[in-house]
Amino acid sequence: MNAARWRNARLLFVCCLLGAVPCLRADDLGQRVLIVYNENVPESKSLADYYAQKRNVPADQVCGIRARDAETITRREFNEQLRDPITDFMIRHGLLAQEPRTVEDPFLGLVPSLQTVGCRIDYVVLMYGVPLRIETDASLIERARDLNIRKEFKRDEASVESELALLPTVNYSVLGPMSNPFFQSADESFGPPLNRKMLLVGRLDGPDPATVRRMIDDALTAEYYGLQGRAYFDAQDTHDKGYVAGDEWIINSFKMFRDAGFECDLDDRPEIFNRDYPMTDAAIYAGWYVPSVSGPFLRSDFQFKTGAIAYHLHSTSAASIRTRDDHWVGPLLARGAAASMGNVYEPYLQLTPHLDLFFKRLLDGGLFIEAGYCSEQALSWQTTFVGDPLYAPFKTALDDQIARLTADKKPDLAWAYVRKVNLLLARGRAADAEALCRAQAAALSSDVLWEKCAGLLHAGHRDPEAIDLYKQIISRTTGLYQKIRLTAALAAAYESNRQPQLALAAYEQLSQLVPNPRNAVGYLEKARDLEFATGQKDKADALQLRIDVLVKQGEVD
């Protein structure tokens, strides 16, 4: 530590004792934010200023650093170009108060250090242009050869924000993960005294500056009107005890969103959603375990709903995020998501965000960054949280969302009513749910709500009415994947109504609708099973031959 830094620390310690640097708990979240931008990346400053204006962050809480314009940096660059300049900035601006102390270093013995005694910042936002990850330092690993650390954790690579989260702690071992004291926290919000040990650090970053600006705007829009649309969950049906937790997190998350009134799809097969899966109006996506963006997200027409949160669990899902086509985080943001998260290096499953904890905190009205750190066991590790840290998509009550959407004549009003209908159903008020659905479908001329009505009729074993309604909606639907989803629902209603030939015709139509014939296998399997169930073994065998040919052509896309 240089002499000037030591003198500044002692001076600020005295100021803190005099009460000049109180720990701030302002109602305005922006007062508790530090924004960090990279002066070597021109767009970084303009985005920092834009975010500061949108979230009312004071000008003296916008910190410029000079780091190499790269996603991956060395440990020394992290120390000299990020950690130390950010610390000095916070001390100079009265945001951090520290006092001298002596600590024992495993290599150097007793050394002078600092202890944080006051902090006015809770959240740190790393802006586009700030490096993403710290590469391993072979000399550190060599020096730690004889330390009693498990082999798999004898590593010092990390995400920049997970490392910066420990900035108030000053001295800690950079080898392996550090315990996160905010994990599973029941506190309503993050703040003192915990901010003297850690900060919640996230980033606004992505494939390009335009995407980042859109993420800022989308978070504010969804925060005001509520996050509207469908939720999709992709489990693996794994029984490997080393991986089963991932499935449990995803299935628990599916149940939470279903209970919150969302229209939810859960795929529990080993394969991920294929490219022709009718994923539309996606507000939530959570799945695993493919190395790079795949499935519906590769379609040219795919676009997330405003404010969407999307996550794919994989060891290197965020090895780079300034990309539209590689890994997961960057591509999901490029396709319209407002927030995502991922791993910059191998994290090991239990040291990734526990997805059900993450979504529970969000659904309870929490901030994106608090939900992230509340679900993450480790600091000084591999996770990056990408999106507006202050984004709280569920802080507005559903009835208030409906009032705002109605007042401003927003088309997403239909999705808010879908949630209200589902919540009525959950309370056993089926008649009220149907009445509300029909009334609002007619008032809004909304096929989203008419589709929900048809689903209610099918669930209530009123299939002739459901069939008629599905056919009406299909006749005016122009979107290919909406038509695929509706035709699949129509086929199921035909089956339920004991009209196997019409169901078979619908499944045949589905096999023609999907752009990639290999993705018709699932529909042909349903048709095969129906033929067999009705005693048409020869036709079932013929369908099996078609399926075999498609499977032999290659993997399902």
TORDOKE-561587 format. One record per residue (C-alpha): residue in three letters; chain; x, y, z. Coordinates in nm, 2 decimals, decimal comma. Example, Ala and Ser with C-alpha at 12.3 -4.5 7.8 and 13.67 -1.06 7.14 Angstrom:
# residues 2
   type   mol        X        Y        Z
    ALA     A     1,23    -0,45     0,78
    SER     A     1,37    -0,11     0,71
***
This chain:
# residues 557
   type   mol        X        Y        Z
    MET     A     0,00     0,00     0,00
    ASN     A     0,14     0,34    -0,09
    ALA     A     0,20     0,61     0,16
    ALA     A    -0,07     0,85     0,02
    ARG     A    -0,33     0,57     0,04
    TRP     A    -0,24     0,50     0,40
    ARG     A    -0,26     0,87     0,49
    ASN     A    -0,60     0,91     0,32
    ALA     A    -0,73     0,60     0,50
    ARG     A    -0,62     0,74     0,84
    LEU     A    -0,77     1,08     0,77
    LEU     A    -1,11     0,93     0,66
    PHE     A    -1,11     0,71     0,97
    VAL     A    -1,09     1,03     1,18
    CYS     A    -1,37     1,19     0,98
    CYS     A    -1,58     0,88     1,03
    LEU     A    -1,53     0,90     1,41
    LEU     A    -1,65     1,26     1,39
    GLY     A    -1,97     1,15     1,20
    ALA     A    -1,87     1,31     0,87
    VAL     A    -1,92     0,98     0,68
    PRO     A    -2,24     0,82     0,79
    CYS     A    -2,37     0,50     0,64
    LEU     A    -2,65     0,61     0,41
    ARG     A    -2,98     0,42     0,39
    ALA     A    -3,17     0,66     0,16
    ASP     A    -3,51     0,58     0,01
    ASP     A    -3,38     0,66    -0,33
    LEU     A    -3,18     0,35    -0,44
    GLY     A    -2,97     0,56    -0,67
    GLN     A    -2,81     0,73    -0,37
    ARG     A    -2,67     0,39    -0,27
    VAL     A    -2,52     0,31    -0,62
    LEU     A    -2,16     0,35    -0,75
    ILE     A    -2,13     0,34    -1,13
    VAL     A    -1,79     0,24    -1,28
    TYR     A    -1,70     0,30    -1,64
    ASN     A    -1,39     0,25    -1,85
    GLU     A    -1,24     0,57    -1,99
    ASN     A    -1,06     0,37    -2,26
    VAL     A    -1,40     0,27    -2,41
    PRO     A    -1,58     0,57    -2,55
    GLU     A    -1,93     0,43    -2,52
    SER     A    -1,88     0,34    -2,16
    LYS     A    -1,90     0,70    -2,02
    SER     A    -2,21     0,79    -2,22
    LEU     A    -2,39     0,47    -2,10
    ALA     A    -2,28     0,55    -1,74
    ASP     A    -2,42     0,90    -1,77
    TYR     A    -2,75     0,76    -1,92
    TYR     A    -2,79     0,51    -1,64
    ALA     A    -2,71     0,77    -1,37
    GLN     A    -2,98     1,00    -1,51
    LYS     A    -3,24     0,72    -1,53
    ARG     A    -3,17     0,60    -1,17
    ASN     A    -3,09     0,93    -1,01
    VAL     A    -2,73     0,84    -0,92
    PRO     A    -2,53     1,14    -0,80
    ALA     A    -2,26     1,26    -1,03
    ASP     A    -1,99     1,21    -0,77
    GLN     A    -2,08     0,84    -0,76
    VAL     A    -1,98     0,79    -1,12
    CYS     A    -1,63     0,65    -1,13
    GLY     A    -1,40     0,64    -1,43
    ILE     A    -1,12     0,39    -1,45
    ARG     A    -0,86     0,32    -1,71
    ALA     A    -0,85    -0,05    -1,79
    ARG     A    -0,74    -0,24    -2,09
    ASP     A    -1,02    -0,27    -2,34
    ALA     A    -1,06    -0,65    -2,31
    GLU     A    -1,30    -0,89    -2,14
    THR     A    -1,02    -1,09    -1,98
    ILE     A    -0,75    -0,93    -1,78
    THR     A    -0,46    -1,04    -1,55
    ARG     A    -0,47    -1,04    -1,17
    ARG     A    -0,23    -0,76    -1,16
    GLU     A    -0,44    -0,55    -1,41
    PHE     A    -0,74    -0,62    -1,19
    ASN     A    -0,56    -0,49    -0,88
    GLU     A    -0,40    -0,18    -1,04
    GLN     A    -0,67    -0,08    -1,29
    LEU     A    -0,99    -0,17    -1,11
    ARG     A    -0,98    -0,26    -0,74
    ASP     A    -0,73     0,01    -0,63
    PRO     A    -0,87     0,30    -0,84
    ILE     A    -1,23     0,22    -0,73
    THR     A    -1,13     0,20    -0,37
    ASP     A    -0,94     0,53    -0,39
    PHE     A    -1,24     0,70    -0,56
    MET     A    -1,47     0,58    -0,29
    ILE     A    -1,24     0,71    -0,02
    ARG     A    -1,19     1,05    -0,19
    HIS     A    -1,56     1,10    -0,23
    GLY     A    -1,65     1,00     0,13
    LEU     A    -1,82     0,68     0,02
    LEU     A    -1,59     0,44     0,21
    ALA     A    -1,42     0,48     0,55
    GLN     A    -1,13     0,26     0,66
    GLU     A    -0,89     0,24     0,95
    PRO     A    -0,55     0,08     0,97
    ARG     A    -0,49    -0,26     1,12
    THR     A    -0,24    -0,54     1,10
    VAL     A    -0,32    -0,88     0,94
    GLU     A    -0,13    -1,20     0,89
    ASP     A    -0,06    -1,29     0,52
    PRO     A     0,01    -1,66     0,45
    PHE     A     0,31    -1,56     0,24
    LEU     A     0,44    -1,24     0,40
    GLY     A     0,35    -1,28     0,77
    LEU     A     0,22    -0,97     0,96
    VAL     A     0,16    -0,68     0,73
    PRO     A    -0,02    -0,34     0,76
    SER     A    -0,37    -0,34     0,62
    LEU     A    -0,71    -0,16     0,65
    GLN     A    -1,05    -0,24     0,80
    THR     A    -1,37    -0,09     0,66
    VAL     A    -1,56     0,09     0,93
    GLY     A    -1,82     0,28     0,71
    CYS     A    -1,97     0,25     0,36
    ARG     A    -2,23     0,46     0,19
    ILE     A    -2,25     0,23    -0,12
    ASP     A    -2,45    -0,09    -0,14
    TYR     A    -2,46    -0,16    -0,52
    VAL     A    -2,19    -0,13    -0,78
    VAL     A    -2,27    -0,12    -1,15
    LEU     A    -1,99    -0,20    -1,39
    MET     A    -2,07    -0,04    -1,72
    TYR     A    -2,01    -0,17    -2,08
    GLY     A    -1,63    -0,16    -2,14
    VAL     A    -1,52    -0,27    -1,79
    PRO     A    -1,34    -0,61    -1,81
    LEU     A    -1,54    -0,92    -1,74
    ARG     A    -1,31    -1,18    -1,59
    ILE     A    -0,96    -1,23    -1,43
    GLU     A    -0,74    -1,50    -1,57
    THR     A    -0,54    -1,74    -1,35
    ASP     A    -0,20    -1,62    -1,22
    ALA     A     0,03    -1,92    -1,23
    SER     A     0,27    -1,76    -0,98
    LEU     A    -0,01    -1,74    -0,72
    ILE     A    -0,10    -2,10    -0,77
    GLU     A     0,26    -2,21    -0,74
    ARG     A     0,30    -2,01    -0,41
    ALA     A    -0,01    -2,18    -0,28
    ARG     A     0,11    -2,53    -0,36
    ASP     A     0,15    -2,63     0,00
    LEU     A    -0,16    -2,46     0,14
    ASN     A    -0,44    -2,68     0,27
    ILE     A    -0,69    -2,60    -0,01
    ARG     A    -0,89    -2,86    -0,20
    LYS     A    -0,74    -2,92    -0,54
    GLU     A    -1,04    -2,81    -0,74
    PHE     A    -1,05    -2,48    -0,55
    LYS     A    -0,68    -2,41    -0,58
    ARG     A    -0,76    -2,15    -0,84
    ASP     A    -0,76    -1,77    -0,85
    GLU     A    -0,95    -1,70    -1,17
    ALA     A    -1,28    -1,52    -1,11
    SER     A    -1,54    -1,28    -1,25
    VAL     A    -1,45    -0,92    -1,20
    GLU     A    -1,77    -0,84    -1,01
    SER     A    -1,75    -1,14    -0,78
    GLU     A    -1,40    -1,03    -0,69
    LEU     A    -1,50    -0,67    -0,64
    ALA     A    -1,79    -0,78    -0,42
    LEU     A    -1,52    -0,83    -0,15
    LEU     A    -1,37    -0,48    -0,19
    PRO     A    -1,46    -0,37     0,17
    THR     A    -1,30    -0,68     0,32
    VAL     A    -0,96    -0,56     0,19
    ASN     A    -0,76    -0,87     0,27
    TYR     A    -0,87    -1,23     0,19
    SER     A    -0,73    -1,52     0,00
    VAL     A    -0,80    -1,50    -0,37
    LEU     A    -0,76    -1,88    -0,40
    GLY     A    -1,09    -2,06    -0,43
    PRO     A    -1,44    -1,94    -0,34
    MET     A    -1,51    -1,72    -0,03
    SER     A    -1,84    -1,77     0,16
    ASN     A    -2,11    -1,52     0,07
    PRO     A    -2,27    -1,39     0,40
    PHE     A    -2,57    -1,26     0,20
    PHE     A    -2,66    -1,61     0,07
    GLN     A    -3,01    -1,71     0,17
    SER     A    -3,05    -1,38     0,35
    ALA     A    -3,40    -1,31     0,50
    ASP     A    -3,32    -0,94     0,52
    GLU     A    -3,57    -0,73     0,31
    SER     A    -3,28    -0,54     0,15
    PHE     A    -2,90    -0,53     0,15
    GLY     A    -2,72    -0,26     0,34
    PRO     A    -2,52    -0,18     0,66
    PRO     A    -2,35    -0,34     0,85
    LEU     A    -2,30    -0,61     0,58
    ASN     A    -2,18    -0,35     0,33
    ARG     A    -1,87    -0,31     0,54
    LYS     A    -1,78    -0,67     0,44
    MET     A    -1,92    -0,69     0,08
    LEU     A    -2,09    -0,50    -0,20
    LEU     A    -2,35    -0,63    -0,45
    VAL     A    -2,17    -0,58    -0,78
    GLY     A    -2,33    -0,64    -1,12
    ARG     A    -2,29    -0,51    -1,47
    LEU     A    -2,47    -0,35    -1,75
    ASP     A    -2,30    -0,51    -2,05
    GLY     A    -2,37    -0,71    -2,36
    PRO     A    -2,30    -0,75    -2,73
    ASP     A    -2,30    -0,38    -2,81
    PRO     A    -2,38    -0,04    -2,66
    ALA     A    -2,73    -0,02    -2,82
    THR     A    -2,82    -0,35    -2,64
    VAL     A    -2,71    -0,21    -2,31
    ARG     A    -2,91     0,11    -2,35
    ARG     A    -3,22    -0,10    -2,44
    MET     A    -3,17    -0,31    -2,13
    ILE     A    -3,18     0,00    -1,91
    ASP     A    -3,50     0,12    -2,08
    ASP     A    -3,67    -0,22    -2,07
    ALA     A    -3,60    -0,27    -1,70
    LEU     A    -3,76     0,06    -1,62
    THR     A    -4,06    -0,02    -1,85
    ALA     A    -4,12    -0,37    -1,70
    GLU     A    -4,07    -0,24    -1,35
    TYR     A    -4,35     0,01    -1,40
    TYR     A    -4,60    -0,21    -1,59
    GLY     A    -4,49    -0,55    -1,46
    LEU     A    -4,32    -0,83    -1,65
    GLN     A    -4,57    -0,98    -1,88
    GLY     A    -4,57    -1,30    -2,09
    ARG     A    -4,50    -1,67    -2,07
    ALA     A    -4,24    -1,86    -1,86
    TYR     A    -4,04    -2,15    -2,00
    PHE     A    -3,84    -2,40    -1,80
    ASP     A    -3,62    -2,67    -1,95
    ALA     A    -3,51    -2,94    -1,71
    GLN     A    -3,31    -3,26    -1,80
    ASP     A    -3,48    -3,54    -1,62
    THR     A    -3,14    -3,63    -1,48
    HIS     A    -3,09    -3,89    -1,19
    ASP     A    -2,72    -3,83    -1,15
    LYS     A    -2,68    -3,72    -0,79
    GLY     A    -2,41    -3,47    -0,89
    TYR     A    -2,65    -3,29    -1,12
    VAL     A    -3,00    -3,35    -0,98
    ALA     A    -3,00    -3,02    -0,79
    GLY     A    -3,00    -2,83    -1,12
    ASP     A    -3,33    -3,00    -1,22
    GLU     A    -3,47    -2,94    -0,87
    TRP     A    -3,40    -2,57    -0,90
    ILE     A    -3,56    -2,54    -1,24
    ILE     A    -3,87    -2,75    -1,15
    ASN     A    -3,92    -2,55    -0,82
    SER     A    -3,89    -2,23    -1,03
    PHE     A    -4,16    -2,36    -1,27
    LYS     A    -4,39    -2,43    -0,97
    MET     A    -4,33    -2,08    -0,83
    PHE     A    -4,42    -1,90    -1,16
    ARG     A    -4,72    -2,13    -1,21
    ASP     A    -4,84    -2,04    -0,86
    ALA     A    -4,78    -1,67    -0,94
    GLY     A    -5,03    -1,70    -1,23
    PHE     A    -4,79    -1,72    -1,53
    GLU     A    -4,86    -1,94    -1,83
    CYS     A    -4,57    -2,19    -1,79
    ASP     A    -4,41    -2,46    -2,00
    LEU     A    -4,19    -2,73    -1,84
    ASP     A    -3,98    -2,96    -2,06
    ASP     A    -3,84    -3,24    -1,84
    ARG     A    -3,68    -3,44    -2,12
    PRO     A    -3,30    -3,47    -2,16
    GLU     A    -3,31    -3,27    -2,48
    ILE     A    -3,34    -2,89    -2,47
    PHE     A    -3,63    -2,71    -2,64
    ASN     A    -3,58    -2,77    -3,02
    ARG     A    -3,57    -2,48    -3,26
    ASP     A    -3,93    -2,53    -3,37
    TYR     A    -4,07    -2,55    -3,02
    PRO     A    -4,35    -2,29    -3,01
    MET     A    -4,18    -2,06    -2,77
    THR     A    -4,35    -1,72    -2,80
    ASP     A    -4,40    -1,42    -2,58
    ALA     A    -4,12    -1,54    -2,35
    ALA     A    -4,08    -1,33    -2,03
    ILE     A    -3,89    -1,59    -1,83
    TYR     A    -3,65    -1,86    -1,96
    ALA     A    -3,45    -2,10    -1,74
    GLY     A    -3,28    -2,41    -1,88
    TRP     A    -2,96    -2,62    -1,90
    TYR     A    -2,71    -2,78    -2,02
    VAL     A    -2,58    -2,69    -2,37
    PRO     A    -2,25    -2,50    -2,43
    SER     A    -2,38    -2,24    -2,67
    VAL     A    -2,70    -2,07    -2,77
    SER     A    -2,94    -2,33    -2,93
    GLY     A    -3,31    -2,41    -2,98
    PRO     A    -3,58    -2,15    -3,04
    PHE     A    -3,33    -1,87    -2,97
    LEU     A    -3,16    -1,94    -3,31
    ARG     A    -3,48    -1,85    -3,50
    SER     A    -3,46    -1,52    -3,69
    ASP     A    -3,81    -1,42    -3,56
    PHE     A    -3,74    -1,49    -3,19
    GLN     A    -3,76    -1,20    -2,95
    PHE     A    -3,81    -1,19    -2,58
    LYS     A    -4,07    -0,97    -2,41
    THR     A    -3,98    -0,64    -2,27
    GLY     A    -3,79    -0,68    -1,94
    ALA     A    -3,74    -1,06    -1,99
    ILE     A    -3,51    -1,25    -1,76
    ALA     A    -3,33    -1,54    -1,93
    TYR     A    -3,07    -1,78    -1,79
    HIS     A    -2,91    -2,10    -1,92
    LEU     A    -2,70    -2,29    -1,68
    HIS     A    -2,36    -2,40    -1,82
    SER     A    -2,01    -2,39    -1,69
    THR     A    -1,90    -2,12    -1,95
    SER     A    -2,23    -1,95    -2,03
    ALA     A    -2,06    -1,61    -1,98
    ALA     A    -1,70    -1,68    -2,09
    SER     A    -1,77    -1,38    -2,32
    ILE     A    -2,08    -1,16    -2,32
    ARG     A    -1,98    -0,92    -2,60
    THR     A    -2,11    -1,17    -2,85
    ARG     A    -2,44    -1,23    -3,02
    ASP     A    -2,38    -1,59    -3,12
    ASP     A    -2,14    -1,77    -2,87
    HIS     A    -2,21    -1,90    -2,52
    TRP     A    -2,54    -1,79    -2,37
    VAL     A    -2,55    -1,45    -2,19
    GLY     A    -2,46    -1,23    -2,49
    PRO     A    -2,70    -1,41    -2,73
    LEU     A    -2,99    -1,40    -2,48
    LEU     A    -2,94    -1,03    -2,43
    ALA     A    -2,91    -0,98    -2,81
    ARG     A    -3,25    -1,14    -2,85
    GLY     A    -3,42    -0,90    -2,62
    ALA     A    -3,37    -1,02    -2,26
    ALA     A    -3,32    -0,74    -2,01
    ALA     A    -3,12    -0,94    -1,76
    SER     A    -2,92    -1,26    -1,75
    MET     A    -2,64    -1,43    -1,55
    GLY     A    -2,37    -1,69    -1,61
    ASN     A    -2,03    -1,82    -1,53
    VAL     A    -1,70    -1,69    -1,67
    TYR     A    -1,51    -2,01    -1,58
    GLU     A    -1,60    -2,35    -1,44
    PRO     A    -1,79    -2,29    -1,12
    TYR     A    -1,92    -2,63    -1,01
    LEU     A    -2,30    -2,67    -0,99
    GLN     A    -2,35    -2,59    -0,62
    LEU     A    -2,15    -2,27    -0,65
    THR     A    -2,38    -2,13    -0,93
    PRO     A    -2,69    -1,93    -0,84
    HIS     A    -2,96    -2,15    -0,68
    LEU     A    -3,23    -2,07    -0,93
    ASP     A    -3,53    -2,12    -0,71
    LEU     A    -3,38    -1,89    -0,45
    PHE     A    -3,31    -1,63    -0,72
    PHE     A    -3,67    -1,64    -0,86
    LYS     A    -3,83    -1,65    -0,51
    ARG     A    -3,65    -1,33    -0,42
    LEU     A    -3,76    -1,17    -0,75
    LEU     A    -4,12    -1,28    -0,72
    ASP     A    -4,13    -1,14    -0,37
    GLY     A    -4,05    -0,79    -0,52
    GLY     A    -3,67    -0,80    -0,47
    LEU     A    -3,40    -0,63    -0,69
    PHE     A    -3,23    -0,83    -0,96
    ILE     A    -2,89    -0,79    -0,79
    GLU     A    -3,02    -0,88    -0,44
    ALA     A    -3,19    -1,19    -0,59
    GLY     A    -2,86    -1,28    -0,75
    TYR     A    -2,64    -1,26    -0,45
    CYS     A    -2,91    -1,41    -0,22
    SER     A    -2,90    -1,72    -0,44
    GLU     A    -2,52    -1,75    -0,47
    GLN     A    -2,31    -1,93    -0,21
    ALA     A    -1,96    -1,80    -0,32
    LEU     A    -1,78    -1,47    -0,37
    SER     A    -1,44    -1,43    -0,54
    TRP     A    -1,57    -1,69    -0,78
    GLN     A    -1,73    -1,72    -1,13
    THR     A    -2,07    -1,57    -1,15
    THR     A    -2,16    -1,25    -1,35
    PHE     A    -2,50    -1,08    -1,31
    VAL     A    -2,58    -0,88    -1,62
    GLY     A    -2,87    -0,63    -1,62
    ASP     A    -2,98    -0,33    -1,42
    PRO     A    -2,90    -0,42    -1,06
    LEU     A    -3,19    -0,22    -0,94
    TYR     A    -3,44    -0,39    -1,17
    ALA     A    -3,74    -0,51    -0,96
    PRO     A    -3,98    -0,67    -1,21
    PHE     A    -4,24    -0,78    -0,95
    LYS     A    -4,24    -0,49    -0,71
    THR     A    -4,57    -0,36    -0,85
    ALA     A    -4,89    -0,55    -0,74
    LEU     A    -5,08    -0,72    -1,02
    ASP     A    -5,39    -0,49    -0,98
    ASP     A    -5,17    -0,19    -1,00
    GLN     A    -5,01    -0,33    -1,32
    ILE     A    -5,36    -0,37    -1,47
    ALA     A    -5,45    -0,01    -1,38
    ARG     A    -5,13     0,13    -1,54
    LEU     A    -5,16    -0,09    -1,85
    THR     A    -5,52     0,01    -1,89
    ALA     A    -5,46     0,38    -1,84
    ASP     A    -5,18     0,37    -2,10
    LYS     A    -5,37     0,13    -2,34
    LYS     A    -5,08    -0,12    -2,35
    PRO     A    -5,14    -0,45    -2,54
    ASP     A    -4,96    -0,64    -2,26
    LEU     A    -5,28    -0,58    -2,05
    ALA     A    -5,40    -0,92    -2,19
    TRP     A    -5,11    -1,10    -2,02
    ALA     A    -5,18    -0,93    -1,69
    TYR     A    -5,54    -1,06    -1,71
    VAL     A    -5,41    -1,41    -1,79
    ARG     A    -5,23    -1,40    -1,46
    LYS     A    -5,54    -1,28    -1,28
    VAL     A    -5,75    -1,56    -1,44
    ASN     A    -5,49    -1,82    -1,33
    LEU     A    -5,49    -1,69    -0,98
    LEU     A    -5,87    -1,71    -0,96
    LEU     A    -5,84    -2,07    -1,08
    ALA     A    -5,58    -2,15    -0,81
    ARG     A    -5,83    -2,02    -0,55
    GLY     A    -6,10    -2,26    -0,68
    ARG     A    -6,30    -1,99    -0,85
    ALA     A    -6,33    -2,14    -1,20
    ALA     A    -6,66    -1,97    -1,29
    ASP     A    -6,52    -1,63    -1,20
    ALA     A    -6,20    -1,70    -1,39
    GLU     A    -6,39    -1,80    -1,71
    ALA     A    -6,62    -1,50    -1,68
    LEU     A    -6,33    -1,26    -1,64
    CYS     A    -6,14    -1,43    -1,93
    ARG     A    -6,43    -1,40    -2,17
    ALA     A    -6,52    -1,05    -2,08
    GLN     A    -6,16    -0,92    -2,12
    ALA     A    -6,10    -1,12    -2,44
    ALA     A    -6,41    -0,96    -2,59
    ALA     A    -6,33    -0,61    -2,46
    LEU     A    -5,97    -0,62    -2,57
    SER     A    -6,02    -0,83    -2,89
    SER     A    -5,73    -1,04    -2,76
    ASP     A    -5,64    -1,38    -2,90
    VAL     A    -5,41    -1,42    -2,60
    LEU     A    -5,72    -1,43    -2,38
    TRP     A    -5,93    -1,62    -2,62
    GLU     A    -5,66    -1,89    -2,63
    LYS     A    -5,67    -1,89    -2,25
    CYS     A    -6,05    -1,93    -2,27
    ALA     A    -6,01    -2,23    -2,50
    GLY     A    -5,77    -2,39    -2,25
    LEU     A    -6,02    -2,34    -1,97
    LEU     A    -6,29    -2,51    -2,17
    HIS     A    -6,06    -2,80    -2,25
    ALA     A    -5,96    -2,84    -1,89
    GLY     A    -6,33    -2,83    -1,79
    HIS     A    -6,40    -3,12    -2,03
    ARG     A    -6,61    -2,89    -2,26
    ASP     A    -6,41    -3,00    -2,56
    PRO     A    -6,67    -2,92    -2,84
    GLU     A    -6,66    -2,55    -2,73
    ALA     A    -6,28    -2,56    -2,69
    ILE     A    -6,25    -2,71    -3,04
    ASP     A    -6,47    -2,44    -3,20
    LEU     A    -6,28    -2,16    -3,02
    TYR     A    -5,93    -2,30    -3,12
    LYS     A    -6,04    -2,33    -3,48
    GLN     A    -6,16    -1,96    -3,48
    ILE     A    -5,83    -1,84    -3,33
    ILE     A    -5,62    -2,05    -3,57
    SER     A    -5,81    -1,91    -3,87
    ARG     A    -5,69    -1,56    -3,79
    THR     A    -5,34    -1,64    -3,65
    THR     A    -5,05    -1,52    -3,87
    GLY     A    -4,76    -1,62    -3,65
    LEU     A    -4,62    -1,96    -3,74
    TYR     A    -4,53    -2,07    -3,39
    GLN     A    -4,86    -1,94    -3,24
    LYS     A    -5,03    -2,16    -3,50
    ILE     A    -4,81    -2,46    -3,41
    ARG     A    -4,90    -2,42    -3,04
    LEU     A    -5,27    -2,37    -3,11
    THR     A    -5,28    -2,67    -3,35
    ALA     A    -5,12    -2,89    -3,09
    ALA     A    -5,38    -2,78    -2,84
    LEU     A    -5,66    -2,85    -3,10
    ALA     A    -5,52    -3,20    -3,15
    ALA     A    -5,53    -3,27    -2,78
    ALA     A    -5,89    -3,14    -2,76
    TYR     A    -5,99    -3,37    -3,05
    GLU     A    -5,83    -3,67    -2,87
    SER     A    -6,02    -3,58    -2,55
    ASN     A    -6,34    -3,55    -2,74
    ARG     A    -6,29    -3,89    -2,89
    GLN     A    -6,23    -3,77    -3,25
    PRO     A    -5,91    -3,96    -3,33
    GLN     A    -5,93    -3,91    -3,71
    LEU     A    -5,94    -3,53    -3,66
    ALA     A    -5,67    -3,55    -3,40
    LEU     A    -5,45    -3,75    -3,65
    ALA     A    -5,52    -3,49    -3,92
    ALA     A    -5,40    -3,22    -3,68
    TYR     A    -5,08    -3,41    -3,59
    GLU     A    -5,02    -3,46    -3,96
    GLN     A    -5,06    -3,08    -4,02
    LEU     A    -4,82    -3,01    -3,74
    SER     A    -4,56    -3,24    -3,90
    GLN     A    -4,59    -3,02    -4,21
    LEU     A    -4,59    -2,69    -4,03
    VAL     A    -4,26    -2,72    -3,85
    PRO     A    -3,98    -2,58    -4,08
    ASN     A    -3,74    -2,86    -3,99
    PRO     A    -3,89    -3,21    -4,05
    ARG     A    -3,67    -3,36    -3,78
    ASN     A    -3,86    -3,15    -3,52
    ALA     A    -4,18    -3,32    -3,62
    VAL     A    -4,08    -3,64    -3,44
    GLY     A    -4,27    -3,55    -3,12
    TYR     A    -4,60    -3,49    -3,31
    LEU     A    -4,55    -3,81    -3,52
    GLU     A    -4,50    -4,01    -3,20
    LYS     A    -4,83    -3,88    -3,07
    ALA     A    -5,00    -3,98    -3,39
    ARG     A    -4,83    -4,32    -3,38
    ASP     A    -4,95    -4,38    -3,02
    LEU     A    -5,30    -4,27    -3,12
    GLU     A    -5,31    -4,51    -3,41
    PHE     A    -5,20    -4,79    -3,19
    ALA     A    -5,45    -4,71    -2,92
    THR     A    -5,73    -4,73    -3,18
    GLY     A    -5,62    -5,06    -3,31
    GLN     A    -5,46    -4,93    -3,63
    LYS     A    -5,13    -5,13    -3,59
    ASP     A    -5,03    -5,11    -3,96
    LYS     A    -5,07    -4,73    -3,96
    ALA     A    -4,88    -4,71    -3,63
    ASP     A    -4,59    -4,91    -3,78
    ALA     A    -4,59    -4,69    -4,09
    LEU     A    -4,56    -4,38    -3,87
    GLN     A    -4,28    -4,55    -3,68
    LEU     A    -4,09    -4,60    -4,01
    ARG     A    -4,13    -4,22    -4,08
    ILE     A    -4,00    -4,15    -3,73
    ASP     A    -3,70    -4,38    -3,78
    VAL     A    -3,60    -4,21    -4,10
    LEU     A    -3,62    -3,86    -3,94
    VAL     A    -3,41    -3,98    -3,65
    LYS     A    -3,15    -4,13    -3,87
    GLN     A    -3,12    -3,81    -4,06
    GLY     A    -2,95    -3,65    -3,76
    GLU     A    -3,01    -3,51    -3,42
    VAL     A    -3,33    -3,32    -3,35
    ASP     A    -3,25    -2,95    -3,41
***
